[in-house]
Amino acid sequence: MNQQPSGTNTPASESPQSNLSGSEQGVRAKAGEAVSKLADVAQQGGSQAQQAASSLAADANQRAKGFLNQQVASGADLAGHVADSVRSAADNLDHSAPQLANFVRNAAERVEEFSEDMLGKSVEELVRTASDFTRRQPALVFGLASLAGFVLLRVLKSNPPTGSRDGHRGGERFEGSRQFHGV
């Protein structure tokens, strides 16, 4: 049997080295607290940054909506001016072409109604109205979009290239035709 001298009843893990591990544990605990505090500060900073970004985004969104609403009002005013001009044109046509004048006057009324409808609506309401119309009349919207694309394509194709206006290209065509005819 192995007996230990009295006063050494402590296990091997609680030797004089255990004092060092106790101080190491204190340092580790303090380091853990520091890391925890640092994590809390980082999390708090992150949430503050997120709140600031959210606030900036909301402010930018409000400004954009305000700008778009101003543009809608300007567009409505412009449509009202166009309606007035069309009415004036109809008045000028009364003497020479009364039937055409009535047609033009009806068009002016439609433009005026459109202008008045736009004045009372926000951008969100206009988008909602357009979306509802698209759901109700998808074929008409697709047809109008196709027609607009076709007209735009024809307008873009009808513009001659900038180089075709100078005499140099015309000379090349003439020379090419001489070569073709053997001249």
CNS distance restraints for C-alpha pairs under 8 A (distance, minus, plus):
assign (resid   4 and name CA) (resid   8 and name CA) 6.54 0.50 0.50
assign (resid   4 and name CA) (resid   9 and name CA) 7.21 0.50 0.50
assign (resid   5 and name CA) (resid   9 and name CA) 7.88 0.50 0.50
assign (resid  10 and name CA) (resid  14 and name CA) 6.15 0.50 0.50
assign (resid  10 and name CA) (resid  15 and name CA) 7.43 0.50 0.50
assign (resid  11 and name CA) (resid  15 and name CA) 7.37 0.50 0.50
assign (resid  13 and name CA) (resid  18 and name CA) 6.75 0.50 0.50
assign (resid  14 and name CA) (resid  18 and name CA) 5.13 0.50 0.50
assign (resid  15 and name CA) (resid  19 and name CA) 7.91 0.50 0.50
assign (resid  16 and name CA) (resid  20 and name CA) 7.66 0.50 0.50
assign (resid  17 and name CA) (resid  21 and name CA) 6.54 0.50 0.50
assign (resid  18 and name CA) (resid  22 and name CA) 6.03 0.50 0.50
assign (resid  19 and name CA) (resid  23 and name CA) 6.41 0.50 0.50
assign (resid  20 and name CA) (resid  24 and name CA) 6.05 0.50 0.50
assign (resid  21 and name CA) (resid  25 and name CA) 5.92 0.50 0.50
assign (resid  22 and name CA) (resid  26 and name CA) 6.28 0.50 0.50
assign (resid  23 and name CA) (resid  27 and name CA) 6.24 0.50 0.50
assign (resid  24 and name CA) (resid  28 and name CA) 6.01 0.50 0.50
assign (resid  25 and name CA) (resid  29 and name CA) 5.96 0.50 0.50
assign (resid  26 and name CA) (resid  30 and name CA) 6.12 0.50 0.50
assign (resid  27 and name CA) (resid  31 and name CA) 6.00 0.50 0.50
assign (resid  28 and name CA) (resid  32 and name CA) 5.96 0.50 0.50
assign (resid  29 and name CA) (resid  33 and name CA) 6.16 0.50 0.50
assign (resid  30 and name CA) (resid  34 and name CA) 6.14 0.50 0.50
assign (resid  31 and name CA) (resid  35 and name CA) 6.08 0.50 0.50
assign (resid  32 and name CA) (resid  36 and name CA) 6.02 0.50 0.50
assign (resid  33 and name CA) (resid  37 and name CA) 6.04 0.50 0.50
assign (resid  34 and name CA) (resid  38 and name CA) 5.98 0.50 0.50
assign (resid  35 and name CA) (resid  39 and name CA) 6.03 0.50 0.50
assign (resid  36 and name CA) (resid  40 and name CA) 6.17 0.50 0.50
assign (resid  37 and name CA) (resid  41 and name CA) 6.14 0.50 0.50
assign (resid  38 and name CA) (resid  42 and name CA) 6.06 0.50 0.50
assign (resid  39 and name CA) (resid  43 and name CA) 5.99 0.50 0.50
assign (resid  40 and name CA) (resid  44 and name CA) 6.03 0.50 0.50
assign (resid  41 and name CA) (resid  45 and name CA) 6.00 0.50 0.50
assign (resid  42 and name CA) (resid  46 and name CA) 5.99 0.50 0.50
assign (resid  43 and name CA) (resid  47 and name CA) 6.16 0.50 0.50
assign (resid  44 and name CA) (resid  48 and name CA) 6.15 0.50 0.50
assign (resid  45 and name CA) (resid  49 and name CA) 6.07 0.50 0.50
assign (resid  46 and name CA) (resid  50 and name CA) 6.09 0.50 0.50
assign (resid  47 and name CA) (resid  51 and name CA) 6.10 0.50 0.50
assign (resid  48 and name CA) (resid  52 and name CA) 6.11 0.50 0.50
assign (resid  49 and name CA) (resid  53 and name CA) 6.08 0.50 0.50
assign (resid  50 and name CA) (resid  54 and name CA) 6.02 0.50 0.50
assign (resid  51 and name CA) (resid  55 and name CA) 6.04 0.50 0.50
assign (resid  52 and name CA) (resid  56 and name CA) 6.13 0.50 0.50
assign (resid  53 and name CA) (resid  57 and name CA) 6.06 0.50 0.50
assign (resid  54 and name CA) (resid  58 and name CA) 6.13 0.50 0.50
assign (resid  55 and name CA) (resid  59 and name CA) 6.14 0.50 0.50
assign (resid  56 and name CA) (resid  60 and name CA) 6.08 0.50 0.50
assign (resid  57 and name CA) (resid  61 and name CA) 6.02 0.50 0.50
assign (resid  58 and name CA) (resid  62 and name CA) 6.17 0.50 0.50
assign (resid  59 and name CA) (resid  63 and name CA) 6.22 0.50 0.50
assign (resid  60 and name CA) (resid  64 and name CA) 6.09 0.50 0.50
assign (resid  61 and name CA) (resid  65 and name CA) 6.17 0.50 0.50
assign (resid  62 and name CA) (resid  66 and name CA) 6.12 0.50 0.50
assign (resid  63 and name CA) (resid  67 and name CA) 6.12 0.50 0.50
assign (resid  64 and name CA) (resid  68 and name CA) 6.11 0.50 0.50
assign (resid  65 and name CA) (resid  69 and name CA) 6.01 0.50 0.50
assign (resid  65 and name CA) (resid 123 and name CA) 7.20 0.50 0.50
assign (resid  66 and name CA) (resid  70 and name CA) 6.23 0.50 0.50
assign (resid  67 and name CA) (resid  71 and name CA) 6.29 0.50 0.50
assign (resid  68 and name CA) (resid  72 and name CA) 6.18 0.50 0.50
assign (resid  68 and name CA) (resid 123 and name CA) 6.56 0.50 0.50
assign (resid  69 and name CA) (resid  73 and name CA) 6.27 0.50 0.50
assign (resid  69 and name CA) (resid 122 and name CA) 5.80 0.50 0.50
assign (resid  69 and name CA) (resid 123 and name CA) 5.79 0.50 0.50
assign (resid  70 and name CA) (resid  74 and name CA) 6.15 0.50 0.50
assign (resid  71 and name CA) (resid  75 and name CA) 6.03 0.50 0.50
assign (resid  72 and name CA) (resid  76 and name CA) 6.11 0.50 0.50
assign (resid  72 and name CA) (resid 118 and name CA) 6.92 0.50 0.50
assign (resid  72 and name CA) (resid 119 and name CA) 7.34 0.50 0.50
assign (resid  72 and name CA) (resid 122 and name CA) 7.64 0.50 0.50
assign (resid  72 and name CA) (resid 123 and name CA) 7.20 0.50 0.50
assign (resid  73 and name CA) (resid  77 and name CA) 6.21 0.50 0.50
assign (resid  73 and name CA) (resid 118 and name CA) 7.15 0.50 0.50
assign (resid  73 and name CA) (resid 119 and name CA) 5.64 0.50 0.50
assign (resid  74 and name CA) (resid  78 and name CA) 6.16 0.50 0.50
assign (resid  75 and name CA) (resid  79 and name CA) 6.12 0.50 0.50
assign (resid  75 and name CA) (resid 115 and name CA) 7.91 0.50 0.50
assign (resid  76 and name CA) (resid  80 and name CA) 6.23 0.50 0.50
assign (resid  76 and name CA) (resid 114 and name CA) 7.76 0.50 0.50
assign (resid  76 and name CA) (resid 115 and name CA) 4.58 0.50 0.50
assign (resid  76 and name CA) (resid 116 and name CA) 7.02 0.50 0.50
assign (resid  76 and name CA) (resid 118 and name CA) 5.65 0.50 0.50
assign (resid  76 and name CA) (resid 119 and name CA) 5.74 0.50 0.50
assign (resid  77 and name CA) (resid  81 and name CA) 6.34 0.50 0.50
assign (resid  77 and name CA) (resid 115 and name CA) 6.84 0.50 0.50
assign (resid  77 and name CA) (resid 119 and name CA) 7.92 0.50 0.50
assign (resid  78 and name CA) (resid  82 and name CA) 6.20 0.50 0.50
assign (resid  79 and name CA) (resid  83 and name CA) 6.16 0.50 0.50
assign (resid  79 and name CA) (resid 111 and name CA) 6.40 0.50 0.50
assign (resid  79 and name CA) (resid 112 and name CA) 6.88 0.50 0.50
assign (resid  79 and name CA) (resid 114 and name CA) 7.62 0.50 0.50
assign (resid  79 and name CA) (resid 115 and name CA) 5.41 0.50 0.50
assign (resid  80 and name CA) (resid  84 and name CA) 6.32 0.50 0.50
assign (resid  80 and name CA) (resid 111 and name CA) 7.08 0.50 0.50
assign (resid  80 and name CA) (resid 112 and name CA) 5.53 0.50 0.50
assign (resid  80 and name CA) (resid 115 and name CA) 5.58 0.50 0.50
assign (resid  80 and name CA) (resid 116 and name CA) 7.89 0.50 0.50
assign (resid  81 and name CA) (resid  85 and name CA) 6.26 0.50 0.50
assign (resid  82 and name CA) (resid  86 and name CA) 6.11 0.50 0.50
assign (resid  82 and name CA) (resid 108 and name CA) 7.81 0.50 0.50
assign (resid  82 and name CA) (resid 111 and name CA) 7.58 0.50 0.50
assign (resid  83 and name CA) (resid  87 and name CA) 6.13 0.50 0.50
assign (resid  83 and name CA) (resid 107 and name CA) 7.97 0.50 0.50
assign (resid  83 and name CA) (resid 108 and name CA) 4.61 0.50 0.50
assign (resid  83 and name CA) (resid 109 and name CA) 6.96 0.50 0.50
assign (resid  83 and name CA) (resid 111 and name CA) 5.55 0.50 0.50
assign (resid  83 and name CA) (resid 112 and name CA) 5.54 0.50 0.50
assign (resid  84 and name CA) (resid  88 and name CA) 6.24 0.50 0.50
assign (resid  84 and name CA) (resid 108 and name CA) 7.14 0.50 0.50
assign (resid  85 and name CA) (resid  89 and name CA) 6.24 0.50 0.50
assign (resid  86 and name CA) (resid  90 and name CA) 6.19 0.50 0.50
assign (resid  86 and name CA) (resid 104 and name CA) 6.67 0.50 0.50
assign (resid  86 and name CA) (resid 105 and name CA) 6.95 0.50 0.50
assign (resid  86 and name CA) (resid 107 and name CA) 7.73 0.50 0.50
assign (resid  86 and name CA) (resid 108 and name CA) 5.50 0.50 0.50
assign (resid  87 and name CA) (resid  91 and name CA) 6.24 0.50 0.50
assign (resid  87 and name CA) (resid 104 and name CA) 7.15 0.50 0.50
assign (resid  87 and name CA) (resid 105 and name CA) 5.52 0.50 0.50
assign (resid  87 and name CA) (resid 108 and name CA) 5.75 0.50 0.50
assign (resid  88 and name CA) (resid  92 and name CA) 6.40 0.50 0.50
assign (resid  89 and name CA) (resid  93 and name CA) 6.30 0.50 0.50
assign (resid  89 and name CA) (resid 101 and name CA) 7.77 0.50 0.50
assign (resid  89 and name CA) (resid 104 and name CA) 7.67 0.50 0.50
assign (resid  90 and name CA) (resid  94 and name CA) 6.29 0.50 0.50
assign (resid  90 and name CA) (resid 100 and name CA) 7.70 0.50 0.50
assign (resid  90 and name CA) (resid 101 and name CA) 4.44 0.50 0.50
assign (resid  90 and name CA) (resid 102 and name CA) 6.99 0.50 0.50
assign (resid  90 and name CA) (resid 104 and name CA) 5.56 0.50 0.50
assign (resid  90 and name CA) (resid 105 and name CA) 5.58 0.50 0.50
assign (resid  91 and name CA) (resid 101 and name CA) 6.82 0.50 0.50
assign (resid  92 and name CA) (resid 101 and name CA) 7.90 0.50 0.50
assign (resid  93 and name CA) (resid  97 and name CA) 5.36 0.50 0.50
assign (resid  93 and name CA) (resid  98 and name CA) 6.34 0.50 0.50
assign (resid  93 and name CA) (resid 100 and name CA) 7.11 0.50 0.50
assign (resid  93 and name CA) (resid 101 and name CA) 5.14 0.50 0.50
assign (resid  94 and name CA) (resid  98 and name CA) 4.56 0.50 0.50
assign (resid  94 and name CA) (resid  99 and name CA) 8.00 0.50 0.50
assign (resid  94 and name CA) (resid 101 and name CA) 5.42 0.50 0.50
assign (resid  97 and name CA) (resid 101 and name CA) 6.12 0.50 0.50
assign (resid  98 and name CA) (resid 102 and name CA) 6.28 0.50 0.50
assign (resid  99 and name CA) (resid 103 and name CA) 6.41 0.50 0.50
assign (resid 100 and name CA) (resid 104 and name CA) 6.12 0.50 0.50
assign (resid 101 and name CA) (resid 105 and name CA) 5.98 0.50 0.50
assign (resid 102 and name CA) (resid 106 and name CA) 6.14 0.50 0.50
assign (resid 103 and name CA) (resid 107 and name CA) 6.36 0.50 0.50
assign (resid 104 and name CA) (resid 108 and name CA) 6.23 0.50 0.50
assign (resid 105 and name CA) (resid 109 and name CA) 6.34 0.50 0.50
assign (resid 106 and name CA) (resid 110 and name CA) 6.39 0.50 0.50
assign (resid 107 and name CA) (resid 111 and name CA) 6.27 0.50 0.50
assign (resid 108 and name CA) (resid 112 and name CA) 6.12 0.50 0.50
assign (resid 109 and name CA) (resid 113 and name CA) 6.15 0.50 0.50
assign (resid 110 and name CA) (resid 114 and name CA) 6.16 0.50 0.50
assign (resid 111 and name CA) (resid 115 and name CA) 6.14 0.50 0.50
assign (resid 112 and name CA) (resid 116 and name CA) 6.23 0.50 0.50
assign (resid 113 and name CA) (resid 117 and name CA) 6.14 0.50 0.50
assign (resid 114 and name CA) (resid 118 and name CA) 6.22 0.50 0.50
assign (resid 115 and name CA) (resid 119 and name CA) 6.31 0.50 0.50
assign (resid 116 and name CA) (resid 120 and name CA) 6.90 0.50 0.50
assign (resid 117 and name CA) (resid 121 and name CA) 6.95 0.50 0.50
assign (resid 118 and name CA) (resid 126 and name CA) 7.76 0.50 0.50
assign (resid 121 and name CA) (resid 125 and name CA) 5.85 0.50 0.50
assign (resid 121 and name CA) (resid 126 and name CA) 6.48 0.50 0.50
assign (resid 122 and name CA) (resid 126 and name CA) 6.32 0.50 0.50
assign (resid 123 and name CA) (resid 127 and name CA) 6.14 0.50 0.50
assign (resid 124 and name CA) (resid 128 and name CA) 6.07 0.50 0.50
assign (resid 125 and name CA) (resid 129 and name CA) 6.03 0.50 0.50
assign (resid 126 and name CA) (resid 130 and name CA) 6.08 0.50 0.50
assign (resid 127 and name CA) (resid 131 and name CA) 6.01 0.50 0.50
assign (resid 128 and name CA) (resid 132 and name CA) 6.10 0.50 0.50
assign (resid 129 and name CA) (resid 133 and name CA) 6.12 0.50 0.50
assign (resid 130 and name CA) (resid 134 and name CA) 6.07 0.50 0.50
assign (resid 131 and name CA) (resid 135 and name CA) 6.26 0.50 0.50
assign (resid 132 and name CA) (resid 136 and name CA) 6.23 0.50 0.50
assign (resid 133 and name CA) (resid 137 and name CA) 5.85 0.50 0.50
assign (resid 133 and name CA) (resid 138 and name CA) 7.79 0.50 0.50
assign (resid 134 and name CA) (resid 138 and name CA) 5.03 0.50 0.50
assign (resid 134 and name CA) (resid 141 and name CA) 6.17 0.50 0.50
assign (resid 137 and name CA) (resid 141 and name CA) 6.35 0.50 0.50
assign (resid 138 and name CA) (resid 142 and name CA) 6.03 0.50 0.50
assign (resid 139 and name CA) (resid 143 and name CA) 5.97 0.50 0.50
assign (resid 140 and name CA) (resid 144 and name CA) 6.07 0.50 0.50
assign (resid 141 and name CA) (resid 145 and name CA) 6.08 0.50 0.50
assign (resid 142 and name CA) (resid 146 and name CA) 6.09 0.50 0.50
assign (resid 143 and name CA) (resid 147 and name CA) 6.09 0.50 0.50
assign (resid 144 and name CA) (resid 148 and name CA) 6.05 0.50 0.50
assign (resid 145 and name CA) (resid 149 and name CA) 6.11 0.50 0.50
assign (resid 146 and name CA) (resid 150 and name CA) 6.12 0.50 0.50
assign (resid 147 and name CA) (resid 151 and name CA) 6.15 0.50 0.50
assign (resid 148 and name CA) (resid 152 and name CA) 6.06 0.50 0.50
assign (resid 149 and name CA) (resid 153 and name CA) 6.05 0.50 0.50
assign (resid 150 and name CA) (resid 154 and name CA) 6.18 0.50 0.50
assign (resid 151 and name CA) (resid 155 and name CA) 6.14 0.50 0.50
assign (resid 152 and name CA) (resid 156 and name CA) 6.14 0.50 0.50
assign (resid 153 and name CA) (resid 157 and name CA) 6.07 0.50 0.50
assign (resid 154 and name CA) (resid 158 and name CA) 5.95 0.50 0.50
assign (resid 155 and name CA) (resid 159 and name CA) 6.75 0.50 0.50
assign (resid 160 and name CA) (resid 164 and name CA) 6.79 0.50 0.50
assign (resid 161 and name CA) (resid 165 and name CA) 7.76 0.50 0.50
assign (resid 163 and name CA) (resid 169 and name CA) 7.50 0.50 0.50
assign (resid 164 and name CA) (resid 169 and name CA) 6.12 0.50 0.50
assign (resid 164 and name CA) (resid 170 and name CA) 7.67 0.50 0.50
assign (resid 165 and name CA) (resid 169 and name CA) 7.92 0.50 0.50
assign (resid 166 and name CA) (resid 170 and name CA) 7.53 0.50 0.50
assign (resid 167 and name CA) (resid 171 and name CA) 6.32 0.50 0.50
assign (resid 168 and name CA) (resid 172 and name CA) 6.52 0.50 0.50
assign (resid 169 and name CA) (resid 173 and name CA) 6.42 0.50 0.50
assign (resid 170 and name CA) (resid 174 and name CA) 6.37 0.50 0.50
assign (resid 171 and name CA) (resid 175 and name CA) 6.13 0.50 0.50
assign (resid 172 and name CA) (resid 176 and name CA) 5.96 0.50 0.50
assign (resid 173 and name CA) (resid 177 and name CA) 6.13 0.50 0.50
assign (resid 174 and name CA) (resid 178 and name CA) 6.26 0.50 0.50
assign (resid 175 and name CA) (resid 179 and name CA) 6.27 0.50 0.50
assign (resid 176 and name CA) (resid 180 and name CA) 6.16 0.50 0.50
assign (resid 177 and name CA) (resid 181 and name CA) 6.18 0.50 0.50
assign (resid 178 and name CA) (resid 182 and name CA) 5.90 0.50 0.50
assign (resid 178 and name CA) (resid 183 and name CA) 4.82 0.50 0.50
assign (resid 179 and name CA) (resid 183 and name CA) 5.83 0.50 0.50
